[in-house]
Amino acid sequence: MRNYSLKSSLRLLAGIAVLSIYSTAGAAPASPAEIFGFEPGDDYKLASYEQMEVYYRQLAQESDRVQLREIGKTP
């Protein structure tokens, strides 16, 4: 009887661990195609500097894994 309750407890803990991982994952950030209006790598399509900057700033806002830092200014 004791082994059964131990197995049940371990299953419960494993289930809670899996659910907690998925609940903290959050929504995926916007894809480059959503920002640029075309898929990177498409023929005759190249993102401008301004489009890249917008994408990187949005990515930094939406994700806790990305940090955008200013390290200098171009004259």
Backbone bond lengths (Angstrom), bond angles and torsions (degrees), N, CA, C in turn:
res aa  C-N    CA-C-N  psi(-1)  N-CA   C-N-CA  omega(-1)  CA-C   N-CA-C  phi
1 M - - - 1.455 - - 1.529 110.82 -
2 R 1.304 117.02 -37.41 1.457 120.59 -177.69 1.531 111.11 -65.55
3 N 1.321 118.45 -39.95 1.454 121.53 178.57 1.519 111.41 -61.65
4 Y 1.310 116.37 -36.02 1.453 119.88 179.88 1.524 110.67 -64.18
5 S 1.314 118.56 -44.17 1.464 120.64 -179.63 1.529 110.85 -69.64
6 L 1.321 117.90 -32.44 1.459 120.91 176.75 1.528 110.13 -67.17
7 K 1.336 116.40 -43.02 1.462 119.97 177.94 1.526 110.72 -63.31
8 S 1.315 116.87 -41.45 1.465 120.67 179.09 1.525 110.94 -63.80
9 S 1.317 116.05 -41.26 1.463 120.31 179.35 1.523 111.17 -64.80
10 L 1.326 116.95 -41.82 1.459 120.52 179.30 1.525 111.36 -65.68
11 R 1.319 116.43 -39.25 1.466 119.77 177.01 1.526 111.08 -64.16
12 L 1.314 115.92 -41.61 1.457 120.46 178.99 1.529 110.51 -62.73
13 L 1.316 117.24 -45.80 1.465 121.07 178.96 1.529 111.73 -63.38
14 A 1.313 117.16 -40.11 1.467 120.54 178.17 1.528 110.36 -64.43
15 G 1.315 116.61 -41.28 1.464 120.19 178.20 1.517 112.30 -63.76
16 I 1.317 116.80 -41.97 1.465 120.82 177.61 1.523 110.73 -63.71
17 A 1.326 116.87 -41.06 1.468 120.57 179.30 1.522 111.11 -62.26
18 V 1.320 116.87 -44.03 1.467 120.53 179.88 1.523 110.52 -64.48
19 L 1.316 117.70 -44.29 1.461 120.90 -179.87 1.522 111.95 -65.12
20 S 1.320 117.70 -36.61 1.462 119.59 179.82 1.522 111.35 -68.03
21 I 1.321 117.48 -33.15 1.468 120.58 177.22 1.520 109.83 -64.99
22 Y 1.321 117.61 -44.86 1.461 120.93 -178.35 1.520 112.31 -71.67
23 S 1.313 118.42 -30.09 1.461 119.58 -178.39 1.519 111.76 -74.44
24 T 1.333 119.02 -25.68 1.459 121.18 179.62 1.515 112.54 -92.00
25 A 1.322 118.07 -4.66 1.459 120.77 -176.93 1.524 111.98 -66.90
26 G 1.310 118.48 -39.45 1.453 121.53 178.70 1.516 112.67 74.34
27 A 1.305 115.14 -178.70 1.460 120.71 -178.93 1.524 110.25 -81.15
28 A 1.298 114.76 152.38 1.464 120.11 179.08 1.527 109.49 -74.23
29 P 1.322 117.59 141.62 1.468 119.75 176.71 1.528 111.50 -66.75
30 A 1.303 115.55 164.86 1.466 121.01 -179.01 1.522 110.50 -61.80
31 S 1.314 115.29 144.16 1.464 120.02 178.28 1.526 109.16 -81.84
32 P 1.328 117.54 158.36 1.465 119.53 176.98 1.530 112.26 -57.66
33 A 1.327 117.67 -35.46 1.466 120.65 179.90 1.527 111.36 -63.30
34 E 1.323 117.99 -34.42 1.463 121.03 178.45 1.525 111.21 -68.17
35 I 1.305 117.66 -32.20 1.459 121.58 -178.82 1.529 111.20 -84.62
36 F 1.327 116.64 -46.57 1.463 120.92 -174.77 1.524 113.08 -78.98
37 G 1.322 117.23 -28.44 1.456 120.47 -175.36 1.519 112.86 89.79
38 F 1.320 117.00 3.85 1.462 122.50 176.10 1.521 107.83 -154.23
39 E 1.307 115.35 160.25 1.464 121.45 -179.90 1.535 108.87 -79.81
40 P 1.338 118.15 126.79 1.463 118.78 176.60 1.531 110.29 -56.65
41 G 1.321 115.57 133.92 1.456 120.47 -177.55 1.513 113.38 99.49
42 D 1.349 117.21 -8.23 1.466 119.76 176.14 1.527 109.76 -63.03
43 D 1.323 115.55 150.24 1.466 120.68 178.66 1.525 111.22 -60.87
44 Y 1.310 115.86 133.99 1.463 124.32 175.24 1.524 112.95 62.65
45 K 1.316 117.13 25.29 1.462 121.32 178.50 1.522 108.57 -124.93
46 L 1.321 115.48 128.51 1.452 121.13 178.91 1.523 107.86 -142.11
47 A 1.319 117.23 128.45 1.458 121.27 -179.85 1.524 109.40 -72.60
48 S 1.322 115.72 139.71 1.462 120.58 177.62 1.526 109.30 -79.94
49 Y 1.313 115.36 169.03 1.461 120.33 177.29 1.523 110.22 -59.36
50 E 1.325 116.93 -42.37 1.464 121.08 -178.76 1.531 111.18 -63.57
51 Q 1.331 117.23 -40.70 1.465 120.47 177.76 1.527 110.71 -64.50
52 M 1.320 116.57 -41.28 1.469 119.88 178.72 1.524 110.80 -63.98
53 E 1.324 116.48 -41.05 1.463 120.59 179.36 1.527 110.85 -62.94
54 V 1.330 116.69 -44.22 1.467 121.08 178.07 1.525 110.00 -59.93
55 Y 1.326 116.39 -44.46 1.465 120.35 -179.42 1.525 111.20 -62.90
56 Y 1.325 117.69 -46.73 1.463 120.43 -178.98 1.523 111.86 -65.29
57 R 1.320 117.74 -37.71 1.468 119.99 177.96 1.534 110.91 -66.34
58 Q 1.318 116.33 -42.35 1.463 119.44 178.75 1.524 110.75 -66.18
59 L 1.307 117.27 -39.91 1.456 121.56 178.22 1.528 110.68 -61.98
60 A 1.318 117.61 -40.73 1.463 121.58 178.67 1.524 111.24 -65.79
61 Q 1.332 117.76 -34.29 1.462 120.82 178.52 1.520 112.07 -72.82
62 E 1.323 116.96 -38.31 1.460 121.15 -173.46 1.518 113.66 -84.22
63 S 1.309 118.14 -21.27 1.456 120.72 -174.44 1.521 110.60 -121.00
64 D 1.322 115.67 138.26 1.460 119.20 175.55 1.529 111.25 -84.18
65 R 1.305 117.36 -2.03 1.465 121.82 179.69 1.522 113.06 -93.80
66 V 1.327 116.92 -7.22 1.464 121.12 -177.29 1.518 108.59 -118.32
67 Q 1.323 115.78 131.33 1.457 121.62 175.01 1.518 108.17 -122.87
68 L 1.315 116.35 132.69 1.450 121.67 178.44 1.519 107.39 -106.98
69 R 1.325 116.58 121.12 1.462 121.11 -178.21 1.519 109.90 -125.71
70 E 1.316 115.35 139.83 1.454 120.30 174.90 1.523 107.42 -89.12
71 I 1.316 116.30 123.80 1.467 119.54 -177.49 1.522 112.14 -112.24
72 G 1.297 116.74 0.28 1.455 120.37 178.15 1.510 110.73 167.90
73 K 1.319 115.06 169.97 1.459 120.55 179.52 1.513 108.73 -122.49
74 T 1.314 114.95 144.35 1.455 121.27 176.01 1.524 108.09 -87.23
75 P 1.336 118.14 133.05 1.476 119.32 -178.41 1.513 112.14 -65.52
